[in-house]
Every structure is written in C-alpha cells, then in structure tokens.
Amino acid sequence: MMIDRRFFIGGSLALGASACIPPDQSPIGRLAAELRIIEAAGGGTLGVEIYDTVSGMAVGINRDRRFGHASSFKFSLAALLLQRHAAGLIDADRRVTWSEADLLAHAPFTRERLATGATLRELARATQVTSDNPAANILLRNLGGPAGLTAFWRSIGDEVSRVDRYEPEMNNVPTAEFRDTTTPAAMARTVAKIVYGDVLPEAERAELKRWMVETQTGLKRVRAGLPEGWVAGDKTGTSGLIGGTEYNYIDIGFAEGPKGQPPLTFACYFRARQSEDSMQPIGELTLSRVGKVIKEFAEPERGLPIVGKIY
C-alpha cells in the first residue's frame, strides 16, 4: 500500500482513504489500524504493545513477533540489581573497579570513572540513563550473567524474554534469531510489573522511575509524540546487523496522562533495511508517531472497561 508521507503533516493519524478502513471498527481496531499505517509509512516492521495497567486491556501489532533487545534490556538489568539489594542478596552500594580492557564503544560513564571505579548502583543508573555498555557488562557479571537476567524475567512471569550474550555481541539479532530477544506483548507487561507491580519495593520503584524519566535517549522517540504535561520515562535501544543494513529502533517505558487516566506501559520495536544515515530519522519519527496512538488509547472515550488494578 502506497502511503503519501504528507498525510502525516500536522500530526494527523486518521485513517483517511476508505481502502484503509479495517474490518474491526471498534476503538481498539481503529487504533491497531493507525499503527499499521505508521508501520507502512516507515517502510519496515513495527512491533508495538500499549498496555493499560489498570484494566489489563492492550492494543498493538506484531505483538508476539520476536525482536532484539539492543540496549533496552538495561532497564530490567537495573531493576534486577535494585530487587536483589532490597532483598539483602547484594549490596548495591559496593564499589567495583574495572580496567581498560573492559571498555567498549559508548562508555561515557565507565571511561570517566576508570581510575576510581563506582558502586553497582551508580553503574545501574549509568546503564539506564546513558546506556553505558561496559556498565551493563559489569552489572551482568555481578548478577549471574545473561542466565541471571533471564531467570529474573522468569521469576516475574515473563516466559518469553531472554538474554544470551554480553555487549556488543547481543546486538547482532537478525530476523530469524531467537537469542537475545523478546516480544512487544511480553515486555510491555514486564515493564508494568516492574514499574507498577510488586517486583520492587516502593522506594526502589521510585528510584528506577526517576532514572527512566532522566533517560535522554528517549526524548526523540515515543515521548516526542506524547502531549505536553504527561509524565513518561523509558529505555531505548538501537542496533544494526554486523556487516548489514538492517537497523532496529526500540523504546520501552511508561506513560502517565492527566489525573484519572490509567498509567500505561509500552514496548515498541521498529526494524527496517535501510542505510544507517536514513534509518536514524525514520526510526525516531516512526516511534514518535506511536506516542500519538498512546495518547488516543488513554482517552476515556475509547470505551474500555475500568476494573480493579491487576498488580
């Protein structure tokens, strides 16, 4: 289906031509159709799950398709450290050191602190807020490696998400790869359990949410499409195939609208085969358009029932 990109000028996500009208005319069906239009305009594969943490209702597309985490796994890694610290299983304020050999590309925090080291808590914040790659590897080694993080997901009911390798190898996830992957449906619910459920005590939940709000890498993605005044935080990921031209843009997080609207979580994955230079703006624009759908999903007139909180 050919999509005139001028269709999106002014921020409209209306269905437009009658050929785009979906068989499902329910509010959820129309929102899913809007996501399909966004996917077509981006020229790639878009996986999305938007999850209402109060009613348990959700909308998405390609929600059970596997996508690579890239750096978005670092959100769960930070949560794992805070959970173990709260349980007395590890001291998050223990200082650790590392060497030049541990440094990788994108090490804004660990390179600066090479001489002095840092606490595990500082590393968790750095890998969440700045996406520092060596910080993630150091944390993984202290938390049982990739198997330890995968076990954490299983312990909170996520039977889908997995991590198998360290940075940077874990970023090489072609379409058919099973390792180092998740699905939008699984991750949106995992974010809900961590941010709004009982996975973390209240103080640790608040700390992790602050880190998510402070994360600057998401400002041009989903959060760019949310209305002014919303409170939102996220963790992004960006990766490309080694020696290839397939690029992945990821954004997972939470969004809180005006008082009275339920908190939402989201998991968005966009994969396309284009050059790196053209992929950057297309990936960010595609994910920002999802932010507009999140706003529509949160509106009371979508007609979804509000039931008791599920966590």
DARA-V863992 format. One record per backbone hydrogen bond with DSSP energy under -0.5 kcal/mol. CO is the residue of the C=O (numbers start at 1). NH is the residue of the N-H. If there is no record, write none. Layout:
BEGIN
co->CO nh->NH
co->CO nh->NH
END
This chain:
BEGIN
co->3 nh->5
co->4 nh->7
co->5 nh->8
co->6 nh->9
co->8 nh->11
co->17 nh->20
co->18 nh->21
co->23 nh->25
co->26 nh->30
co->27 nh->31
co->28 nh->32
co->29 nh->33
co->30 nh->34
co->31 nh->35
co->32 nh->36
co->33 nh->37
co->34 nh->38
co->35 nh->39
co->36 nh->40
co->37 nh->41
co->38 nh->42
co->39 nh->43
co->39 nh->44
co->44 nh->46
co->45 nh->47
co->45 nh->271
co->46 nh->48
co->47 nh->269
co->48 nh->61
co->49 nh->267
co->50 nh->59
co->51 nh->53
co->51 nh->265
co->52 nh->56
co->53 nh->310
co->57 nh->52
co->59 nh->50
co->61 nh->48
co->62 nh->65
co->63 nh->185
co->65 nh->184
co->67 nh->182
co->69 nh->72
co->70 nh->73
co->71 nh->74
co->72 nh->75
co->72 nh->76
co->73 nh->77
co->74 nh->78
co->75 nh->79
co->76 nh->80
co->77 nh->81
co->78 nh->82
co->79 nh->83
co->80 nh->84
co->81 nh->85
co->82 nh->86
co->83 nh->87
co->84 nh->89
co->84 nh->90
co->85 nh->88
co->90 nh->92
co->91 nh->94
co->92 nh->121
co->94 nh->120
co->96 nh->118
co->99 nh->102
co->100 nh->103
co->106 nh->133
co->107 nh->111
co->108 nh->112
co->109 nh->113
co->111 nh->114
co->113 nh->117
co->118 nh->96
co->119 nh->123
co->120 nh->124
co->121 nh->125
co->122 nh->126
co->123 nh->127
co->124 nh->128
co->125 nh->129
co->126 nh->130
co->126 nh->131
co->126 nh->132
co->129 nh->216
co->132 nh->136
co->133 nh->137
co->134 nh->138
co->135 nh->139
co->136 nh->140
co->137 nh->141
co->138 nh->142
co->139 nh->143
co->140 nh->143
co->140 nh->145
co->141 nh->144
co->144 nh->148
co->145 nh->148
co->145 nh->149
co->146 nh->150
co->147 nh->151
co->148 nh->152
co->149 nh->153
co->150 nh->154
co->151 nh->155
co->152 nh->156
co->153 nh->156
co->153 nh->158
co->154 nh->157
co->157 nh->159
co->166 nh->170
co->168 nh->171
co->169 nh->172
co->171 nh->173
co->174 nh->177
co->178 nh->181
co->180 nh->69
co->181 nh->162
co->182 nh->67
co->183 nh->187
co->184 nh->188
co->185 nh->189
co->186 nh->190
co->187 nh->191
co->188 nh->192
co->189 nh->193
co->190 nh->194
co->191 nh->195
co->192 nh->196
co->192 nh->197
co->193 nh->197
co->193 nh->199
co->201 nh->205
co->202 nh->206
co->203 nh->207
co->204 nh->208
co->205 nh->209
co->206 nh->210
co->207 nh->211
co->208 nh->212
co->209 nh->213
co->210 nh->214
co->211 nh->215
co->212 nh->215
co->212 nh->234
co->214 nh->216
co->215 nh->218
co->216 nh->219
co->218 nh->221
co->218 nh->223
co->221 nh->224
co->221 nh->225
co->222 nh->225
co->223 nh->226
co->227 nh->230
co->230 nh->232
co->231 nh->256
co->233 nh->254
co->235 nh->252
co->237 nh->250
co->239 nh->248
co->241 nh->244
co->245 nh->247
co->245 nh->274
co->246 nh->241
co->247 nh->272
co->248 nh->239
co->249 nh->270
co->250 nh->237
co->251 nh->268
co->252 nh->235
co->253 nh->266
co->254 nh->233
co->255 nh->257
co->255 nh->264
co->256 nh->231
co->258 nh->261
co->263 nh->53
co->264 nh->255
co->265 nh->51
co->266 nh->253
co->267 nh->49
co->268 nh->251
co->269 nh->47
co->270 nh->249
co->271 nh->45
co->272 nh->247
co->272 nh->274
co->275 nh->279
co->276 nh->280
co->277 nh->281
co->278 nh->282
co->279 nh->283
co->280 nh->284
co->281 nh->285
co->282 nh->286
co->283 nh->287
co->284 nh->288
co->285 nh->289
co->286 nh->290
co->287 nh->291
co->288 nh->292
co->289 nh->292
co->289 nh->293
co->290 nh->294
co->291 nh->295
co->292 nh->296
co->293 nh->297
co->294 nh->298
co->295 nh->299
co->296 nh->299
co->299 nh->302
co->300 nh->303
co->305 nh->307
END
